[in-house]
Amino acid sequence: SGNRTYQTAAYLLINDIDCKGEELEIIGKDPDNGYYFSGSFTSNYDGETGVSYRHSISNFKINATGTNYVGLFGAVFADLSVENSANFYGITLKNFEINANMYTSDAATQTMACGGLVGYGVGANLLLCEASDGKINIAGDSTYFSFAGGLMGYQQGYYFSNYGLSAASEIAYAKADVDINVLSGLVRAAGGISGHLATDYPFGAVTSIHHSYATGDVTGAIRSG
């Protein structure tokens, strides 16, 4: 959404959502025109008992042509003025397919970041998130680099010079079983969890993955992991 009230809100997933094969629109796919996400998305948590209920979003597909940031959430940017900004907790994706095509695009910038949950995450944190039975088919541009990951396509820490503070990007206690198939183009990096990690050195905006694992097949990228 381009509405800031929705962009920065805290969302709570209280039930499983079965999309029944429907095609979904990308949430926050055009940051250059104000369409990005800076809120939080959390599976149900009972603060009194401490019990976490990890709900899922399943049986969906996303088809994107000429879109720079592709995933359930396209572009996610941390906002230091928003509590828990860009945090995802306990979200599970099941049985999904993403088809991302930049090869025939006339977009001004033809770099693409594609992930199951987040395409391009700046200061985004994924904790206890999972993706299973997923498939990502990506056709990148022939000149510009693209990136793909089972959970996040491009993962970046960022230094906010106006605040003098850094926003780290962390993926922890995550699991991904997502097959990534590069159909064409220059896909520089693809990974089972995250396609590419970038740190805003030397300002301490750390980017990390730990206590996580991936089991899907990754084929066709220049660098795979």
KEKE-3310 file (N, C-alpha, C; in steps of 0.2 Angstrom, whole numbers, plus 5000, padded with zeros to 4 digits):
npx = (5004:5002:4998:5003:4998:4994:5006:5015:5009:5006:5004:4994:4994:4981:4975:4977:4979:4972:4975:4970:4975:4975:4980:4991:4993:5008:5014:5019:5027:5034:5044:5050:5039:5033:5027:5029:5034:5034:5030:5026:5024:5017:5015:5002:5003:5002:5003:5000:5002:5013:5013:5016:5008:5011:5006:5000:5002:4996:4996:4997:5000:5012:5014:5025:5030:5042:5045:5054:5055:5051:5040:5030:5030:5036:5046:5054:5057:5066:5060:5066:5058:5047:5040:5046:5048:5049:5050:5047:5039:5038:5031:5024:5026:5017:5017:5019:5021:5031:5033:5044:5049:5060:5066:5060:5057:5054:5058:5065:5076:5083:5087:5083:5076:5071:5061:5054:5046:5051:5056:5066:5074:5078:5086:5077:5070:5069:5062:5060:5054:5047:5047:5040:5038:5040:5042:5052:5053:5064:5068:5080:5086:5097:5108:5108:5111:5102:5094:5090:5081:5076:5068:5071:5076:5086:5096:5099:5109:5108:5114:5108:5110:5105:5100:5111:5111:5111:5103:5101:5101:5093:5091:5085:5084:5076:5068:5069:5062:5063:5063:5073:5074:5083:5079:5084:5095:5106:5107:5115:5116:5110:5101:5096:5090:5093:5096:5107:5118:5121:5131:5131:5145:5157:5149:5143:5130:5125:5123:5115:5114:5108:5107:5099:5092:5092:5084:5080:5082:5094:5097:5106:5110:5124:5131:5128:5120)
npy = (4994:5012:5020:5027:5024:5011:5006:5006:4999:4986:4970:4955:4938:4927:4916:4901:4904:4899:4900:4894:4892:4904:4919:4931:4948:4958:4964:4980:4984:4994:5004:5016:5024:5026:5014:5002:4992:4995:4990:4978:4960:4947:4930:4923:4927:4923:4934:4932:4919:4915:4907:4903:4903:4897:4902:4899:4904:4898:4889:4897:4908:4919:4930:4940:4952:4963:4969:4975:4971:4956:4945:4939:4950:4964:4975:4979:4991:4996:5007:5018:5025:5018:5006:4990:4989:4982:4969:4951:4938:4921:4917:4906:4900:4890:4878:4886:4896:4906:4916:4926:4938:4947:4948:4952:4965:4983:4991:5005:5003:4987:4978:4964:4958:4943:4934:4921:4926:4939:4951:4962:4967:4979:4981:4972:4959:4942:4930:4914:4910:4901:4892:4881:4868:4876:4885:4894:4903:4911:4924:4933:4950:4952:4961:4968:4963:4950:4943:4930:4921:4909:4913:4927:4938:4949:4954:4966:4976:4993:5010:5023:5039:5051:5048:5043:5030:5012:4999:4983:4967:4952:4935:4921:4905:4899:4890:4883:4876:4877:4877:4884:4890:4896:4903:4911:4925:4936:4931:4934:4929:4916:4908:4896:4901:4915:4926:4936:4944:4960:4971:4987:4993:5004:5005:4997:4990:4976:4961:4945:4927:4914:4899:4892:4883:4876:4866:4865:4864:4873:4881:4886:4899:4912:4912:4900:4894)
npz = (5000:4997:5007:5021:5034:5033:5029:5039:5050:5062:5060:5063:5062:5064:5060:5050:5032:5018:5001:4990:4978:4971:4963:4969:4973:4974:4989:4992:4981:4974:4978:4974:4970:4982:4987:4998:5012:5029:5041:5054:5054:5061:5067:5077:5094:5111:5124:5138:5141:5134:5124:5107:5091:5076:5062:5045:5027:5013:4997:4985:4971:4963:4949:4941:4930:4924:4936:4950:4963:4970:4979:4992:5000:4992:4993:5008:5020:5034:5047:5058:5066:5069:5079:5081:5067:5051:5055:5055:5061:5065:5053:5041:5025:5013:5000:4987:4972:4963:4949:4941:4930:4922:4910:4898:4901:4900:4910:4920:4928:4929:4938:4948:4963:4971:4982:4993:5004:5006:4994:4993:5006:5018:5032:5037:5047:5049:5059:5065:5054:5040:5024:5014:5001:4990:4975:4964:4950:4939:4928:4923:4919:4904:4906:4918:4935:4944:4959:4970:4983:4994:5006:5007:4994:4992:5005:5016:5027:5035:5036:5044:5041:5045:5058:5064:5067:5065:5055:5057:5048:5050:5049:5057:5065:5055:5041:5025:5011:4996:4979:4967:4951:4939:4924:4914:4910:4920:4934:4948:4961:4970:4984:4996:5008:5008:4995:4993:5003:5010:5018:5027:5027:5034:5045:5054:5051:5052:5043:5044:5044:5054:5064:5055:5040:5024:5011:4998:4980:4970:4955:4941:4943:4944:4956:4968:4983)
capx = (5000:5005:4995:5008:4995:4995:5013:5019:5005:5008:4999:4995:4991:4978:4973:4980:4976:4973:4973:4966:4978:4974:4986:4991:4997:5014:5013:5024:5032:5036:5046:5051:5033:5030:5024:5034:5031:5039:5027:5028:5020:5018:5010:4998:5007:4998:5007:4999:5004:5019:5013:5016:5005:5014:5001:5003:4999:4997:4993:4996:5005:5013:5017:5027:5034:5045:5044:5060:5055:5046:5039:5024:5031:5041:5051:5053:5062:5065:5059:5068:5053:5041:5041:5046:5048:5052:5051:5043:5040:5033:5027:5025:5023:5017:5015:5018:5025:5033:5036:5047:5052:5063:5070:5056:5054:5057:5059:5071:5081:5081:5089:5077:5077:5065:5061:5047:5043:5053:5060:5071:5074:5083:5085:5072:5072:5065:5063:5056:5050:5048:5044:5040:5035:5039:5045:5053:5056:5066:5071:5083:5089:5103:5113:5108:5110:5096:5095:5084:5082:5070:5064:5073:5080:5092:5096:5104:5109:5108:5116:5104:5115:5101:5099:5117:5110:5111:5097:5104:5096:5094:5087:5087:5079:5072:5069:5066:5062:5061:5067:5074:5076:5085:5077:5088:5098:5111:5106:5121:5117:5103:5102:5090:5088:5094:5100:5113:5119:5125:5132:5133:5152:5160:5144:5140:5124:5127:5118:5117:5109:5111:5102:5094:5094:5088:5084:5078:5087:5095:5100:5106:5113:5131:5133:5122:5121)
capy = (5000:5018:5024:5026:5021:5004:5004:5005:4995:4980:4965:4949:4932:4924:4909:4899:4906:4894:4904:4889:4892:4911:4923:4936:4954:4959:4969:4985:4982:5000:5009:5023:5028:5026:5008:4998:4990:4996:4988:4971:4954:4942:4925:4924:4926:4925:4937:4930:4912:4915:4902:4905:4899:4899:4901:4898:4906:4892:4887:4904:4910:4926:4931:4946:4954:4970:4971:4975:4967:4951:4941:4940:4957:4965:4979:4980:4995:4997:5014:5018:5029:5014:5001:4983:4990:4977:4962:4946:4933:4915:4916:4900:4899:4883:4876:4892:4896:4913:4917:4932:4939:4954:4948:4956:4972:4990:4995:5009:4999:4981:4973:4961:4954:4939:4929:4919:4930:4946:4952:4966:4969:4984:4981:4967:4953:4936:4926:4908:4910:4895:4891:4874:4866:4882:4885:4901:4903:4918:4925:4940:4954:4950:4965:4969:4957:4949:4939:4926:4917:4905:4917:4934:4939:4953:4956:4972:4981:5000:5015:5029:5045:5056:5046:5041:5023:5007:4994:4976:4963:4946:4929:4917:4900:4899:4884:4884:4870:4881:4876:4890:4888:4902:4902:4915:4931:4937:4930:4934:4925:4913:4904:4893:4906:4922:4926:4940:4948:4966:4975:4994:4994:5002:5008:4992:4988:4969:4957:4939:4921:4909:4893:4891:4878:4875:4859:4865:4864:4880:4879:4891:4906:4912:4909:4897:4892)
capz = (5000:4997:5012:5027:5040:5032:5028:5046:5055:5065:5057:5067:5058:5069:5058:5043:5026:5012:4996:4986:4971:4969:4961:4974:4972:4978:4994:4992:4975:4970:4983:4970:4970:4989:4988:5001:5019:5035:5048:5056:5052:5066:5069:5084:5100:5117:5129:5144:5142:5131:5118:5100:5086:5070:5056:5038:5021:5008:4990:4981:4966:4961:4943:4940:4924:4924:4943:4953:4970:4970:4984:4996:5001:4988:4996:5015:5022:5041:5048:5065:5070:5070:5084:5077:5060:5046:5058:5053:5066:5065:5047:5037:5018:5011:4993:4983:4966:4960:4942:4940:4923:4920:4903:4893:4904:4898:4917:4919:4932:4928:4943:4952:4969:4972:4988:4994:5009:5005:4989:4994:5013:5021:5039:5038:5051:5049:5065:5066:5048:5036:5018:5012:4995:4986:4969:4962:4943:4938:4921:4924:4913:4901:4907:4925:4940:4948:4965:4972:4989:4997:5010:5005:4988:4994:5012:5017:5033:5032:5041:5043:5043:5049:5065:5067:5069:5060:5056:5055:5045:5053:5048:5062:5066:5049:5037:5018:5006:4990:4973:4963:4945:4934:4917:4909:4912:4924:4941:4951:4967:4973:4990:4999:5013:5006:4989:4993:5010:5010:5025:5026:5031:5041:5050:5059:5049:5051:5040:5046:5044:5059:5066:5049:5035:5018:5008:4991:4974:4967:4949:4935:4945:4944:4962:4972:4990)
cpx = (5004:5003:5000:5005:4995:5002:5017:5015:5008:5002:5000:4991:4988:4975:4977:4976:4977:4970:4970:4969:4977:4980:4986:4995:5003:5012:5019:5029:5035:5038:5048:5045:5029:5026:5029:5031:5036:5036:5030:5022:5021:5013:5007:5003:5003:5003:5006:5002:5011:5019:5012:5013:5007:5009:5004:4999:5001:4993:4991:5001:5006:5017:5019:5032:5036:5044:5051:5060:5049:5046:5032:5024:5037:5047:5049:5058:5061:5064:5060:5063:5047:5044:5041:5046:5052:5053:5045:5044:5035:5029:5029:5022:5023:5014:5013:5022:5025:5036:5038:5051:5054:5066:5066:5054:5058:5057:5065:5077:5079:5084:5083:5080:5070:5066:5054:5043:5044:5057:5067:5070:5079:5081:5079:5074:5067:5066:5058:5051:5052:5044:5045:5036:5034:5044:5046:5057:5058:5070:5073:5084:5095:5109:5114:5107:5104:5098:5089:5086:5075:5065:5065:5077:5086:5091:5101:5103:5110:5110:5112:5108:5111:5100:5106:5116:5110:5105:5100:5099:5098:5089:5089:5081:5074:5073:5066:5067:5059:5066:5067:5077:5077:5084:5082:5091:5103:5109:5112:5122:5110:5105:5095:5087:5087:5098:5107:5112:5123:5125:5134:5140:5154:5155:5141:5133:5125:5121:5120:5111:5112:5105:5097:5096:5089:5089:5082:5084:5088:5099:5100:5109:5121:5134:5127:5124:5115)
cpy = (5006:5022:5022:5023:5014:5001:5002:5002:4989:4975:4958:4944:4928:4917:4907:4902:4902:4898:4900:4891:4899:4914:4929:4942:4955:4965:4974:4983:4988:5005:5016:5027:5028:5019:5003:4996:4991:4994:4982:4966:4948:4937:4926:4923:4928:4927:4935:4923:4911:4909:4905:4901:4901:4897:4901:4902:4901:4893:4894:4904:4917:4926:4938:4947:4961:4973:4970:4971:4963:4947:4942:4948:4959:4969:4981:4985:4997:5005:5014:5022:5024:5008:4994:4984:4984:4970:4957:4940:4927:4914:4910:4901:4892:4882:4882:4892:4904:4913:4924:4933:4946:4954:4952:4963:4978:4994:4999:5006:4992:4975:4971:4957:4950:4934:4927:4924:4938:4946:4956:4969:4973:4984:4977:4961:4948:4931:4920:4908:4904:4896:4884:4873:4872:4881:4892:4900:4910:4919:4933:4943:4951:4955:4967:4963:4957:4944:4936:4922:4914:4909:4925:4934:4943:4956:4961:4975:4988:5005:5021:5035:5050:5055:5045:5034:5018:5002:4988:4972:4956:4941:4924:4911:4899:4892:4886:4878:4873:4879:4882:4888:4895:4900:4905:4921:4930:4937:4929:4929:4922:4908:4902:4897:4913:4922:4930:4944:4954:4970:4982:4995:5001:5004:5003:4989:4981:4965:4949:4933:4916:4904:4892:4886:4878:4869:4860:4865:4871:4879:4885:4898:4906:4910:4906:4895:4890)
cpz = (5000:5003:5018:5033:5039:5031:5034:5051:5057:5063:5061:5063:5063:5067:5051:5037:5020:5006:4990:4978:4968:4967:4966:4971:4977:4983:4994:4987:4972:4975:4980:4970:4977:4991:4991:5008:5024:5042:5050:5054:5056:5066:5076:5090:5107:5123:5136:5146:5139:5125:5111:5095:5079:5064:5050:5033:5016:5002:4987:4976:4965:4954:4942:4934:4925:4931:4947:4959:4970:4976:4987:4998:4997:4991:5003:5017:5030:5042:5056:5069:5071:5074:5080:5070:5056:5050:5056:5058:5065:5059:5043:5030:5016:5003:4989:4977:4964:4954:4941:4934:4922:4913:4898:4895:4900:4904:4916:4923:4932:4932:4947:4958:4971:4977:4989:4999:5007:4999:4990:5002:5016:5028:5041:5042:5051:5054:5065:5060:5044:5029:5016:5005:4991:4980:4966:4955:4941:4932:4922:4918:4911:4903:4915:4929:4943:4954:4967:4978:4991:5001:5008:4999:4989:5001:5014:5024:5031:5038:5039:5046:5047:5056:5068:5069:5063:5061:5053:5052:5047:5051:5053:5063:5061:5045:5030:5014:5000:4985:4969:4957:4941:4927:4912:4913:4917:4931:4945:4957:4969:4979:4992:5004:5010:5000:4989:5000:5009:5016:5023:5030:5029:5047:5055:5057:5047:5048:5041:5045:5049:5061:5061:5044:5029:5014:5001:4986:4971:4961:4944:4937:4944:4950:4966:4979:4994)
residu = (SER:GLY:ASN:ARG:THR:TYR:GLN:THR:ALA:ALA:TYR:LEU:LEU:ILE:ASN:ASP:ILE:ASP:CYS:LYS:GLY:GLU:GLU:LEU:GLU:ILE:ILE:GLY:LYS:ASP:PRO:ASP:ASN:GLY:TYR:TYR:PHE:SER:GLY:SER:PHE:THR:SER:ASN:TYR:ASP:GLY:GLU:THR:GLY:VAL:SER:TYR:ARG:HIS:SER:ILE:SER:ASN:PHE:LYS:ILE:ASN:ALA:THR:GLY:THR:ASN:TYR:VAL:GLY:LEU:PHE:GLY:ALA:VAL:PHE:ALA:ASP:LEU:SER:VAL:GLU:ASN:SER:ALA:ASN:PHE:TYR:GLY:ILE:THR:LEU:LYS:ASN:PHE:GLU:ILE:ASN:ALA:ASN:MET:TYR:THR:SER:ASP:ALA:ALA:THR:GLN:THR:MET:ALA:CYS:GLY:GLY:LEU:VAL:GLY:TYR:GLY:VAL:GLY:ALA:ASN:LEU:LEU:LEU:CYS:GLU:ALA:SER:ASP:GLY:LYS:ILE:ASN:ILE:ALA:GLY:ASP:SER:THR:TYR:PHE:SER:PHE:ALA:GLY:GLY:LEU:MET:GLY:TYR:GLN:GLN:GLY:TYR:TYR:PHE:SER:ASN:TYR:GLY:LEU:SER:ALA:ALA:SER:GLU:ILE:ALA:TYR:ALA:LYS:ALA:ASP:VAL:ASP:ILE:ASN:VAL:LEU:SER:GLY:LEU:VAL:ARG:ALA:ALA:GLY:GLY:ILE:SER:GLY:HIS:LEU:ALA:THR:ASP:TYR:PRO:PHE:GLY:ALA:VAL:THR:SER:ILE:HIS:HIS:SER:TYR:ALA:THR:GLY:ASP:VAL:THR:GLY:ALA:ILE:ARG:SER:GLY)
# end
